[in-house]
Amino acid sequence: MRIAFKTFGCKANSLDTDALLREAALRGHEVVEEGAPADAFVINSCTVTHAADRDARLSALKFKRHNPEGLVGVVGCYGQVGKEELLDVESVDVVLGTANKHRVFEHFEQARTEQAPARDQVETTTGYLPAEFPGSRNARASIKIQDGCNFKCSFCIIPQARGRSRSLGLEAVEAQVASAYAQGFQEVVLTGIHLAHYGWDLGTDLLSLLKRLLATEEGPRIRLSTLDPFEIPDELVAMLARERRLCPHFHIALQSGSDEVLKGMRRIYKAAEFTEVTRKIQAVAPHTFIGVDVIVGFPGETQEEFEKTVSILENTFWSKLHVFPFSVRRGTRAETLPGAVPDAVKAERSKRLRDLSDQRLQAFLQAQVGTLQQVILEKPSRTAGFWQGHTANYCATLSQPGDHGEKQAVLSKVVGVQGERLVTQPLH
């Protein structure tokens, strides 16, 4: 059976698709590109916004227009919390949630050989953690070590979609990292829905896992995905100075610089904790790249509260902002909060933060010129003779590859900046 795939949403969803691609191949199916003629189509859905829901439905309709006899399976978060909407879409043949998305192939096969199964195949969510490294479509491997979330932020639907936090065992993570390294990957990104919850259900924690993974000299460099400000302990900061294989890069979910807004979001930290942890990182490892998530226009956010966010960002150490205008999500507490912020105000606030981000990113990139960096080559650039890649501190690069190729780590000198990328030349 020829099967195409479409993935919406977060990095964890992309990793789930990697596992689905592996499962499809193991079952003898042919994976084809989206848009190519296919017998079946898997939509790995997101439900963070209504737009993500709409995009999944439109993808199903588009596939059926071009493949009227093909089968469509919608799996993942939208399937878990919005199955009634999907079952009303005639183009959707089967709906599965987050726990059993890997069983979509069984339903496709059954539909082709006998009576079609029931369209509603959603089960109670228990998360999805592949036991083996599924490979990666990218030059830098990612491993999903955790799924679900025990917190209930007022704007977020994910706890309903993915359930409570669950973790991959320490030995299983070690085995997947070793497998990725054996397959030539020089970097592994540890990721999850709420990464810092890793190990809560196993009597361990993320720091203990890191110590085990970094206990040997040989192995891939290790990168962490998103953490909250209070989830970066002093010991983790100190590791930046002594652990060669730990990438000097954090992605921190600040969301707002106003304690009142954070309270309305049901975030369990104060804005000052962001200030403090970034100060500590700067003192220990000033070459660290820090990306920051910020939501603007949360219900009730006044201009004064927004200015608190601006003030904190102007006076702290970070490298790039990821700015999200607030989008209401049904089924969340924020849906009923008063004080909706007009779209025009959200747009103005977003632009102001993005302008600040552009200035800060350029200053950080310029500071890298003249330094030596280990660049992992990822894919050829549209600029002839150059490849795209990333440094250990997560600067995107435009790199001359020399005699090196995909997935290889190349010691390089930063010779300039082009747009949002460092320009690098190999030393050897």
Backbone hydrogen bonds, N-H to C=O, Kabsch-Sander energy under -0.5 kcal/mol:
donor,donor_aa,acceptor,acceptor_aa,energy
3,I,1,M,-0.6
3,I,30,E,-3.0
4,A,40,A,-2.3
5,F,32,V,-0.5
6,K,42,V,-2.4
8,F,44,N,-2.5
14,S,10,C,-1.7
15,L,11,K,-2.3
16,D,12,A,-2.0
17,T,13,N,-2.1
18,D,14,S,-1.7
19,A,15,L,-1.9
20,L,16,D,-2.1
21,L,17,T,-2.8
22,R,18,D,-1.9
23,E,19,A,-2.3
24,A,20,L,-2.6
25,A,21,L,-2.1
26,L,22,R,-2.4
27,R,23,E,-1.6
28,G,25,A,-1.6
29,H,24,A,-2.5
30,E,1,M,-2.2
31,V,29,H,-0.6
32,V,3,I,-2.3
32,V,30,E,-0.5
36,A,33,E,-2.2
39,D,2,R,-2.2
40,A,2,R,-1.6
41,F,71,L,-2.4
42,V,4,A,-2.7
43,I,41,F,-0.6
43,I,73,G,-2.8
44,N,6,K,-2.9
44,N,42,V,-0.7
45,S,43,I,-1.0
45,S,75,V,-3.1
53,D,49,T,-1.5
54,R,50,H,-2.6
55,D,51,A,-2.5
56,A,52,A,-1.7
57,R,53,D,-1.9
58,L,54,R,-2.6
59,S,55,D,-2.1
60,A,56,A,-1.8
61,L,57,R,-2.1
62,K,58,L,-2.6
63,F,59,S,-2.3
64,K,60,A,-2.1
65,R,61,L,-1.8
66,H,62,K,-1.4
67,N,63,F,-2.2
70,G,67,N,-2.2
71,L,39,D,-2.1
73,G,41,F,-2.7
74,V,94,V,-2.2
75,V,43,I,-2.7
75,V,73,G,-0.6
76,G,97,G,-1.6
77,C,45,S,-1.2
80,Q,76,G,-1.9
81,V,77,C,-2.0
82,G,78,Y,-2.6
86,L,82,G,-1.7
87,L,83,K,-2.8
88,D,84,E,-0.8
88,D,85,E,-0.6
89,V,86,L,-1.6
90,E,88,D,-0.7
92,V,89,V,-1.9
93,D,72,V,-2.1
93,D,91,S,-0.6
94,V,72,V,-1.6
95,V,119,R,-3.0
96,L,74,V,-2.5
103,R,100,N,-2.1
104,V,101,K,-1.6
105,F,102,H,-0.6
106,E,103,R,-0.6
107,H,103,R,-1.3
108,F,104,V,-1.9
109,E,105,F,-2.7
110,Q,106,E,-2.5
111,A,107,H,-2.2
112,R,108,F,-1.3
113,T,109,E,-1.1
114,E,110,Q,-2.4
121,Q,95,V,-2.5
121,Q,119,R,-0.9
141,A,139,A,-0.5
141,A,187,E,-1.7
143,I,189,V,-2.9
145,I,143,I,-0.8
145,I,191,T,-2.5
146,Q,191,T,-0.8
147,D,166,R,-2.4
149,C,163,G,-2.5
154,S,265,M,-2.2
156,C,153,C,-1.5
160,Q,157,I,-0.9
161,A,157,I,-1.4
162,R,158,I,-3.1
163,G,159,P,-1.7
166,R,147,D,-2.6
168,L,145,I,-2.6
173,V,169,G,-2.5
174,E,170,L,-2.5
175,A,171,E,-2.4
176,Q,172,A,-2.2
177,V,173,V,-2.6
178,A,174,E,-2.4
179,S,175,A,-2.3
180,A,176,Q,-2.5
181,Y,177,V,-2.3
182,A,178,A,-2.3
183,Q,179,S,-1.4
184,G,181,Y,-1.7
185,F,180,A,-2.3
188,V,221,R,-2.5
189,V,141,A,-2.8
190,L,188,V,-0.6
190,L,223,R,-3.1
191,T,143,I,-2.5
191,T,189,V,-0.6
193,I,146,Q,-0.6
197,H,194,H,-2.2
198,Y,195,L,-2.2
200,W,197,H,-2.1
202,L,199,G,-1.6
203,G,199,G,-1.0
204,T,199,G,-2.2
209,L,205,D,-1.8
210,L,206,L,-2.5
211,K,207,L,-2.2
212,R,208,S,-1.7
213,L,209,L,-2.5
214,L,210,L,-2.2
215,A,212,R,-1.0
221,R,186,Q,-2.5
222,I,245,R,-3.5
223,R,188,V,-2.5
225,S,190,L,-1.4
227,L,251,H,-2.6
231,E,228,D,-1.8
232,I,229,P,-0.9
237,V,233,P,-1.9
238,A,234,D,-2.7
239,M,235,E,-1.5
240,L,236,L,-0.7
240,L,237,V,-1.2
241,A,238,A,-1.2
242,R,238,A,-0.7
243,E,239,M,-2.7
244,R,242,R,-0.9
246,L,243,E,-1.2
247,C,222,I,-2.8
247,C,245,R,-0.6
249,H,247,C,-2.2
250,F,289,F,-2.4
252,I,250,F,-0.5
252,I,291,G,-3.1
253,A,227,L,-2.2
254,L,252,I,-1.3
254,L,293,D,-0.9
255,Q,293,D,-3.2
256,S,254,L,-1.7
259,D,257,G,-0.5
262,L,258,S,-2.5
263,K,259,D,-2.1
264,G,260,E,-2.0
265,M,261,V,-2.0
266,R,262,L,-0.6
266,R,263,K,-1.0
267,R,262,L,-2.6
273,E,270,K,-1.4
274,F,270,K,-0.6
274,F,271,A,-1.1
275,T,271,A,-1.4
276,E,272,A,-2.4
277,V,273,E,-2.3
278,T,274,F,-2.3
279,R,275,T,-1.7
280,K,276,E,-2.0
281,I,277,V,-2.2
282,Q,278,T,-2.4
283,A,279,R,-1.9
284,V,280,K,-1.8
285,A,281,I,-3.3
288,T,285,A,-2.1
289,F,248,P,-2.1
290,I,288,T,-0.5
291,G,250,F,-2.5
291,G,289,F,-0.5
292,V,320,K,-2.3
293,D,252,I,-2.4
294,V,322,H,-2.4
295,I,255,Q,-2.1
296,V,324,F,-2.0
300,G,339,G,-3.3
301,E,298,F,-2.7
302,T,300,G,-0.6
306,F,302,T,-2.3
307,E,303,Q,-2.5
308,K,304,E,-1.3
309,T,305,E,-1.3
310,V,306,F,-2.2
311,S,307,E,-2.7
312,I,308,K,-2.4
313,L,309,T,-2.3
314,E,310,V,-2.4
315,N,311,S,-1.0
315,N,312,I,-0.6
316,T,313,L,-0.8
318,W,316,T,-0.6
319,S,290,I,-3.1
320,K,290,I,-1.7
322,H,292,V,-3.3
323,V,321,L,-0.6
324,F,294,V,-2.8
326,F,296,V,-3.1
332,T,329,R,-1.3
334,A,154,S,-3.0
335,E,332,T,-1.1
336,T,333,R,-1.5
337,L,334,A,-1.0
341,V,297,G,-0.6
345,V,342,P,-0.5
346,K,342,P,-2.2
347,A,343,D,-2.6
348,E,344,A,-2.0
349,R,345,V,-2.6
350,S,346,K,-2.7
351,K,347,A,-2.4
352,R,348,E,-2.0
353,L,349,R,-2.0
354,R,350,S,-2.6
355,D,351,K,-2.5
356,L,352,R,-1.8
357,S,353,L,-2.5
358,D,354,R,-2.5
359,Q,355,D,-1.9
360,R,356,L,-2.3
361,L,357,S,-2.9
362,Q,358,D,-2.1
363,A,359,Q,-1.9
364,F,360,R,-2.2
365,L,361,L,-2.7
366,Q,362,Q,-2.5
367,A,363,A,-1.5
368,Q,364,F,-0.5
368,Q,365,L,-1.5
369,V,365,L,-0.5
369,V,366,Q,-1.1
370,G,414,V,-2.7
371,T,368,Q,-2.3
373,Q,412,S,-3.1
375,V,373,Q,-0.8
375,V,410,V,-2.6
376,I,390,H,-2.4
377,L,375,V,-0.6
377,L,408,Q,-2.2
378,E,388,Q,-3.1
379,K,388,Q,-1.2
381,S,386,F,-2.7
384,A,382,R,-0.7
386,F,383,T,-1.9
387,W,399,S,-3.1
388,Q,379,K,-3.3
389,G,397,T,-1.3
390,H,376,I,-1.3
391,T,395,C,-1.9
394,Y,391,T,-1.6
396,A,394,Y,-0.5
397,T,389,G,-2.6
398,L,422,L,-3.4
399,S,387,W,-3.6
399,S,397,T,-0.5
400,Q,424,T,-2.2
404,H,401,P,-1.9
407,K,377,L,-2.8
408,Q,405,G,-1.8
410,V,375,V,-3.1
410,V,408,Q,-0.5
412,S,373,Q,-3.1
412,S,410,V,-0.5
413,K,425,Q,-3.2
414,V,371,T,-2.6
415,V,413,K,-0.6
415,V,423,V,-2.9
416,G,423,V,-1.2
418,Q,421,R,-3.1
421,R,418,Q,-1.7
422,L,396,A,-2.8
423,V,416,G,-2.9
424,T,398,L,-1.8
424,T,422,L,-0.5
425,Q,413,K,-2.2
427,L,411,L,-2.6
428,H,411,L,-0.5
